[in-house]
């Protein structure tokens, strides 16, 4: 039995196409974080296994919640802005019949606005998304969570998972804001600190790494756009970390 799990929040733009690509799975588990658009309504046309968890504690926690509801021996984790092509469906169905591997990584191909990105640090992009329920779990990170394989070898599939990461610049800017806040909180919890100089330096390095070292210039117009947005996200992450530590220090001094 194969269970697909995904978490949602105001994903009406993507969710129908995503769930339509999961017609080959045995069950679909959805954890919704309080959508205010038509996400849940659209989901009901594909599955009745929709659960609400509004106490957002991060992507990792939310995905582990979805995992806890799944009944299948095999789990396929997918995000609302991703699609499973017919060729990948077939490869997944073949993979879960074997007995050698307990998990599989998939190549993911991502789209930035109007272009599929072939460089810029987005390729190659191997992600573990298919695994035995008893052999893996998600890290409890606020963002950039990943699958931890607890036992057994990991195989590799060849057909890419399609990722429609950004349809517009509005989506880019919204994600920069949300993810930089969560990333700053994660860094602060780990004991890291920042300054304006560090924020600027990290932002510049993010641009150079994306555009030059990762050959983003080969992705044309969208390559430089992506490099700039990566730099912005990194800059704001460390700037927010700086303010977070200052606010905490001020609060502590006020209580003395």
C-alpha positions as CSV (number, residue, x, y, z in Angstrom):
1,X,0.0,0.0,0.0
2,X,1.3,3.4,-1.0
3,X,0.2,6.6,0.9
4,X,0.8,10.1,-0.3
5,X,1.2,12.7,2.3
6,X,1.2,16.5,2.0
7,X,0.6,19.6,4.1
8,X,-1.3,22.6,2.9
9,X,-2.0,26.3,3.6
10,X,-3.8,28.5,1.0
11,X,-2.6,26.2,-1.8
12,X,-5.7,26.6,-4.0
13,X,-3.5,27.7,-7.0
14,X,-1.6,24.4,-7.1
15,X,-3.5,21.7,-5.2
16,X,-5.8,20.4,-7.9
17,X,-3.0,19.7,-10.3
18,X,-0.9,18.2,-7.6
19,X,-3.6,15.8,-6.4
20,X,-4.6,14.9,-9.9
21,X,-1.1,13.5,-10.4
22,X,-1.6,11.2,-7.4
23,X,-4.3,9.0,-9.0
24,X,-2.0,5.9,-8.7
25,X,-1.6,6.0,-4.9
26,X,-3.8,4.0,-2.4
27,X,-4.6,6.9,0.0
28,X,-3.9,10.6,0.2
29,X,-3.3,12.2,3.6
30,X,-3.6,16.0,3.9
31,X,-2.8,18.2,6.9
32,X,-4.1,21.7,6.5
33,X,-2.8,24.6,8.6
34,X,-6.0,26.7,8.5
35,X,-6.4,27.6,4.8
36,X,-8.7,30.6,4.1
37,X,-9.1,30.0,0.4
38,X,-10.6,27.0,-1.4
39,X,-7.8,24.6,-0.6
40,X,-9.8,22.2,1.6
41,X,-12.8,22.3,-0.7
42,X,-10.6,21.2,-3.6
43,X,-8.9,18.6,-1.6
44,X,-12.3,17.0,-0.7
45,X,-12.8,16.0,-4.3
46,X,-9.7,13.7,-4.0
47,X,-9.7,12.4,-0.4
48,X,-11.7,12.4,2.8
49,X,-8.6,12.1,4.9
50,X,-8.1,15.8,5.6
51,X,-7.0,16.8,9.1
52,X,-6.6,20.3,10.5
53,X,-3.7,21.4,12.6
54,X,-3.7,25.1,13.1
55,X,-0.9,25.3,15.7
56,X,1.9,25.8,13.2
57,X,5.2,24.6,14.6
58,X,7.1,24.4,11.3
59,X,7.2,22.3,8.2
60,X,9.0,19.3,9.9
61,X,6.5,19.0,12.7
62,X,3.5,19.3,10.3
63,X,4.9,16.7,7.9
64,X,5.5,14.3,10.8
65,X,1.9,14.8,11.8
66,X,0.8,13.8,8.2
67,X,3.1,10.8,8.4
68,X,1.4,9.6,11.7
69,X,-2.0,9.3,9.9
70,X,-0.7,7.3,6.9
71,X,-1.5,3.6,6.8
72,X,0.6,2.5,3.8
73,X,3.9,0.5,4.0
74,X,5.3,3.0,1.6
75,X,5.1,6.8,1.9
76,X,5.3,9.4,-0.9
77,X,5.9,12.9,0.4
78,X,4.9,15.7,-2.0
79,X,4.4,19.4,-1.7
80,X,1.3,21.2,-3.1
81,X,3.4,22.9,-5.8
82,X,4.9,19.6,-7.1
83,X,3.6,17.1,-9.7
84,X,4.2,13.4,-10.4
85,X,4.5,12.8,-14.2
86,X,3.2,9.5,-15.7
87,X,6.8,8.4,-16.2
88,X,7.6,9.0,-12.5
89,X,4.4,7.2,-11.5
90,X,5.5,4.1,-13.3
91,X,9.0,4.3,-11.8
92,X,7.6,4.7,-8.3
93,X,5.3,1.7,-8.7
94,X,8.2,-0.4,-9.8
95,X,10.4,0.8,-6.9
96,X,8.0,-0.2,-4.1
97,X,7.9,-3.7,-5.4
98,X,11.6,-4.3,-4.7
99,X,13.1,-5.4,-1.4
100,X,16.6,-3.9,-1.4
101,X,16.0,-0.3,-0.6
102,X,14.0,1.3,2.2
103,X,14.0,4.8,0.7
104,X,14.5,6.5,-2.6
105,X,15.8,9.9,-3.6
106,X,14.3,11.6,-6.7
107,X,15.8,14.3,-8.9
108,X,13.7,17.5,-8.6
109,X,13.3,19.9,-11.5
110,X,12.2,23.4,-10.4
111,X,10.6,26.3,-12.2
112,X,11.3,29.9,-11.4
113,X,8.5,32.2,-12.8
114,X,8.6,31.4,-16.6
115,X,11.7,29.2,-16.8
116,X,12.8,25.7,-15.8
117,X,16.1,26.2,-13.9
118,X,19.0,24.0,-15.0
119,X,21.8,25.5,-12.9
120,X,21.9,28.2,-10.2
121,X,22.3,25.6,-7.4
122,X,18.9,24.1,-8.3
123,X,20.4,21.4,-10.4
124,X,21.2,18.7,-9.5
125,X,18.6,18.6,-6.7
126,X,18.2,15.2,-5.1
127,X,15.4,14.9,-2.5
128,X,14.3,11.8,-0.5
129,X,10.5,11.6,-1.0
130,X,9.7,7.9,-1.2
131,X,10.3,5.6,1.8
132,X,9.0,2.8,4.0
133,X,6.9,4.2,6.8
134,X,8.9,2.3,9.4
135,X,12.3,3.4,8.1
136,X,12.2,7.3,8.1
137,X,10.8,10.5,9.5
138,X,11.1,14.2,9.0
139,X,13.4,16.5,10.9
140,X,11.6,18.9,13.1
141,X,12.9,22.0,11.4
142,X,10.8,25.2,11.0
143,X,11.9,25.3,7.3
144,X,14.1,23.3,5.0
145,X,13.0,20.1,6.7
146,X,14.3,16.8,5.3
147,X,13.7,13.1,5.5
148,X,15.9,11.2,7.9
149,X,16.3,7.6,6.9
150,X,16.6,5.6,10.1
151,X,17.5,2.2,8.6
152,X,18.3,0.6,5.3
153,X,20.0,1.7,2.1
154,X,18.7,4.6,-0.1
155,X,18.2,4.1,-3.8
156,X,17.9,6.6,-6.6
157,X,15.1,7.1,-9.2
158,X,15.8,8.8,-12.5
159,X,12.6,10.5,-13.5
160,X,12.4,14.1,-12.1
161,X,9.8,15.4,-9.7
162,X,8.3,18.6,-11.2
163,X,8.4,21.6,-8.9
164,X,6.4,24.7,-9.8
165,X,8.1,26.7,-7.1
166,X,7.3,30.2,-8.2
167,X,4.6,31.4,-10.6
168,X,5.2,35.1,-10.1
169,X,7.4,37.6,-8.4
170,X,4.7,38.1,-5.7
171,X,5.2,34.5,-4.7
172,X,9.0,35.0,-4.6
173,X,8.8,38.1,-2.4
174,X,6.2,36.4,-0.1
175,X,8.4,33.3,0.4
176,X,11.6,35.5,1.0
177,X,9.8,37.2,3.8
178,X,8.3,34.0,5.4
179,X,11.4,31.8,5.1
180,X,13.9,34.5,6.2
181,X,11.9,34.9,9.4
182,X,11.7,31.2,10.1
183,X,15.4,30.7,9.2
184,X,16.5,33.6,11.5
185,X,14.5,31.9,14.3
186,X,16.2,28.6,13.7
187,X,19.7,30.2,13.6
188,X,19.0,32.1,16.9
189,X,17.8,28.8,18.6
190,X,21.1,27.2,17.5
191,X,23.1,30.1,19.2
192,X,24.1,31.9,16.0
193,X,24.3,35.7,16.0
194,X,24.6,38.4,13.3
195,X,25.3,42.0,12.5
196,X,24.6,44.4,9.6
197,X,28.1,43.7,8.2
198,X,27.5,39.9,8.3
199,X,24.1,40.3,6.7
200,X,25.6,42.2,3.8
201,X,28.5,39.8,3.4
202,X,26.2,36.8,3.5
203,X,23.9,38.4,0.9
204,X,26.8,39.2,-1.5
205,X,28.2,35.7,-1.1
206,X,24.7,34.2,-1.9
207,X,24.6,36.1,-5.1
208,X,28.1,35.2,-6.2
209,X,27.6,31.6,-5.3
210,X,24.3,31.3,-7.2
211,X,25.3,33.4,-10.3
212,X,28.9,32.5,-10.7
213,X,29.9,29.4,-8.9
214,X,26.6,27.6,-9.6
215,X,26.6,29.0,-13.1
216,X,23.3,30.9,-12.8
217,X,24.3,33.0,-15.7
218,X,23.5,30.0,-17.9
219,X,19.9,30.3,-16.9
220,X,19.5,33.6,-18.7
221,X,17.3,36.4,-17.3
222,X,15.7,34.1,-14.7
223,X,19.2,33.1,-13.5
224,X,20.2,36.6,-12.5
225,X,16.7,37.1,-11.0
226,X,17.1,34.0,-8.9
227,X,20.6,35.0,-7.8
228,X,19.2,38.4,-6.6
229,X,16.3,36.8,-4.8
230,X,18.7,34.3,-3.1
231,X,20.8,37.3,-2.0
232,X,17.8,39.1,-0.7
233,X,16.6,36.1,1.3
234,X,20.0,35.6,2.8
235,X,20.5,39.3,3.6
236,X,17.1,39.5,5.4
237,X,17.7,36.2,7.2
238,X,20.8,37.6,8.9
239,X,19.3,41.0,9.3
240,X,16.3,39.5,11.1
241,X,18.7,37.5,13.2
242,X,20.4,40.7,14.2
243,X,17.2,42.3,15.3
244,X,16.0,39.2,17.0
245,X,19.1,39.1,19.3
246,X,18.8,42.9,19.9
247,X,15.2,42.6,20.9
248,X,16.0,39.7,23.2
249,X,18.9,41.5,24.8
250,X,16.7,44.6,25.3
251,X,14.0,42.5,26.9
252,X,16.4,40.8,29.2
253,X,17.9,44.1,30.3
254,X,14.4,45.6,30.9
255,X,13.8,42.7,33.4
256,X,16.9,43.4,35.4
